[in-house]
Amino acid sequence: ELFDRKLLFNFNVFYIDWSNIQIGAFTSTNLIYTANAAAAKSKGFELTTRVAATPEISIGANAVYNDATLSTSAPAAGGAKGDRLPLSAKWNVSATASWAHSIGSDRKVSANATWRYVSNRDTDFALGNNFFHIRSYNALDLSLGYDQDPWSVRMFARNVTNQSGYLRYFGTFATVLQPRTIGLSLDFSY
């Protein structure tokens, strides 16, 4: 943290050399079991930053690059050396902007925007029984709130651009990105 905590900067580099890893695998009838996947390597970086542009406005970003692949073949799981590990996205990126303004000693209004991106990934190894290529997606969330202790009310819109996408996929079952959702929440803290 620099400049009297107005700037946060965090950067990590990682390299993981796994041996004897186990992963979830699927039979041809979509039963899940644990399979030995031999060895894998994961290398990449993570960057997190936040800037307090003014006392009321902050902007932040996070980026993760992860290259996770088998370093030896795993025939029992349908994986070959060099295959990307199931459900491992190479990129996860997000950006946020927040505004908060005090109105008196116990009241405030706020607004937030969050954008997130997840790159494509595969549900299984290419020769596995549950192989499905999941496309990348973007999502934008917005909110506007009013707080007065102990109450708060917030209007929100999730996935504003109504992007479609899969989060996970298991044969005939899938978890999808929540479609555009607009709502109002009322909270009471006690």
Secondary structure, 3 states (H helix, E strand, C coil): CECCCCEEEEEEEEEEEEECCEEEEECCCCCEEEEECCEEEEEEEEEEEEEECCCCEEEEEEEEEEEEEECCCEHHHCECCCCECCCCCCEEEEEEEEEEEECCCCEEEEEEEEEEEECCEECCCCCCCCCCEECCEEEEEEEEEEEECCEEEEEEEECCCCCCCEEEEECCEEEECCCCEEEEEEEECC
